[in-house]
């Protein structure tokens, strides 16, 4: 780094030394101010005048030696003249050394300055020793140049300490210094080590645009007021470990070319690192931020270490760039964690991190692996539009509210382990295989884009990592099981659902639904329970079967039901849940234009039926066949009236061939009716007798006999027709009719037609009952 040229000397504003001094070698042009009552500066006075002047000084005297050039003997003589006999240290009143030059060592060690002290523009060619000095008022060192080491260790500045534009060519030691007033180092250049370890800044601190060419050491420093480091350049190591910032601190736009250490630092108020540039490792391990931490737009070219860091308020990393490993292991985010539009080029580690507020990762790019092992989110975890380029495993994480992955992009095979109340994957893009292992969650996959198989599994036991079990206390009040809320717009051919609850799932709008794979125990919505009354008179109940949520919505809409409480995991405003006795209303209730109609529902049932048939689940397929037929029966647009009539009959007699009990009831009714008709109208009084009649020829020839049978007749009184004997005969006729057999019983005309009808209807009803039982036990 090149050294800028020293500023050209300007003519001083005070009366400066002229000529004629006896001991001056070249007094002409000397900028030193005249000694009071003399015509030359202290450096160019003759011996007699100098001695007379120094003899007249007393401790605490105001002095003015602006522009004077001090050699070591001359400065020592001045210090000796001001030495306090009580303390043995020099004592200055107002001290003015602006533009002075200290050609050799400047020994102000433990000196006391009772009045303002001014060293602005002074040059210290040798070591400058101000260790232990006491400045009761403002001390001005603006533009001062320290060619050699500057020692201020243990100094006390009772007023402002002004070092603007000062230059320290070698080490600057400010260890343990106490700054009671404002400390101004704006634009100061520290070419060698700058050590402020243990310094105590009671007033505001300004290091804006300061340059630290070597180590900047602020370990254990205390900043009681504002500390401003905007635009500062740290070319070497910047050490702020254990520092404490009681008020706002600004590092906006600061550049850290070497490592930056803030381990264990405490930021009691707002800490602003927006736009800061960290070229090497940045260490914030164990740091504590009591207020907002601003890192928006910061750049971390090396590793960023925030291990066990505590953020009591918002932690803002919007647009930050992490080129190295970003380690937030065991970090605590008590407020919001805002990483929107951040970029992680390497590994991002959030293992066991605790997020008490909302965690926002909108549009964040994760080019490396991402570790959230055992991380906990008390609020929402938002990753919309995030991009995961190399992540192969996310989790296990526990989130008390929503994990938002809508619009996120997963480019490589990935496994997600999430225990949360809700997981949203609307319009999420999966460009490779993915496995979602979930607990407690309601999953929304609306319009997700799947290029390869994506499996959603309900994980039966708490997640664990490296032998440590995930703490699920945040979800103690949540429902067990995994619920899928929607697969609308999804290519179901790539979707596998295992042990999930589909009772609230919306299937409308998805395609290739017939290729959806359902594994394990996947539950669907059930029909309403209990006994109901139509017009408060006619009792009825709903056949138990699996249904789609869309059928619930359509039936609730057509029945004119009022909106029911939301079935989402979050409590409804009324604190109620939908009653199982009624059809649930949909999200767009009661708008008929946004509620699927029967024609659309019939197609959904048909496709899902094929899914069950392909998996050899005949009972499951039977329920969806029932749903399909129900929707066709109620479809006033797509189903012709004649077909609807047949469907009504099919439903009424046997529940579309799926309800054996209904067919058997109708069979019993038909048999009972047939028996009654046979006893009352079909059986004759008795078996008709046969009679033979003929004529015997007179000549004794051949005899011809004609045998006639009487028509069956029923002449018994009504009360004599219903006897056990006639019941037995009627039962035989009916039972034979059920199995397509003729009883051979003589019947009246009414009985004959009754038997013909029963021989058609009753076997059909028996066959429907057998078919229904077969559909329930077939595999």
Secondary structure, DSSP 8 states (H G I E B T S, - for coil): ------------SS-B--S--TT-S--TT---B--TTSSS-GGGS-HHHHHHHHHT--TT--EE-TT-EE-HHHHHHHHHHTB-TTTSSBEESSEE-TT-EE-S-EE-TT-EESS-EE-TT-EE-S-EE-TT-EESS-EE-TT-EESS-EE-TT-EESS-EE-TT-EESS-EE-TT-EESS-EE-TT-EESS-EE-TT-EE-S-EE-TT-EESS-EE-TT-EE-S-EE-TT-EE-S-EE-TT-EESS-EE-TT-EESS-EE-TT-EE-S-EE-TT-EESS-EE-TT-EESS-EE-TT-EESS-EE-TT-EESS-EE-TT-EE-S-EE-TT-EESS-EE-TT-EESS-EE-TT-EE-S-EE-TT-EE-S-EE-TTEEESS-EE-TT-EESS--EEEEEEEEEEEE-TT-EE-S-EEEEEEEEEEE-TT-EESS-EEEEEES-EEE-TT-EESS-EEEEE-SS--EETTEE---GGGTTS-SSEEEEE-TT-BGGGEEEESEE-TT-B-TT-BSGGG-EEES--B-EE---S-EEETTTEEE-----EE-HHHHHHHHHHTT-------SSS--TT-----TTS----TTTT-GGGS--HHHHHHHHHHHHHHHHHTT-HHHHHHHHHHHHHHHHH-TTTS-HHHHHHHHHHHHHHTTTT-HHHHHHHHHHHHHHHHHHIIIIIB-SS---EEEEEE--TT----EEEEEE--------HHHHS-HHHHHHHHHHHHHHHTT------B-HHHHHHHHHHHHHHHHHHHHHHHHHHHHH--
